Amino acid sequence: MTVRTTFALDLNENDRDALRTLLEQPEAVAKAAAPADPREQARIIDLLVEIKAQLPG
């Protein structure tokens, strides 16, 4: 089942840079969040890639 989720974030430039840093390294984020669960890592990576694709400029 798919559920559409929408976020509205007010980020300053430093926060945007931090978010972009996370989104540029989805594999590292996934390994840190779920070090022993490859399936969860794959889901996290897919989610971060999707978020990056939706992030404006």
Residue pairs with C-beta under 8 A, 6 or more apart in sequence:
11 19
19 55
20 55
22 29
22 48
23 48
23 51
23 52
23 55
24 52
26 44
26 45
26 48
26 49
26 52
27 41
27 45
29 44
29 45
29 48
30 40
30 41
30 42
30 44
30 45
30 48
31 41
33 40
33 41
33 44
34 40
34 41
34 44
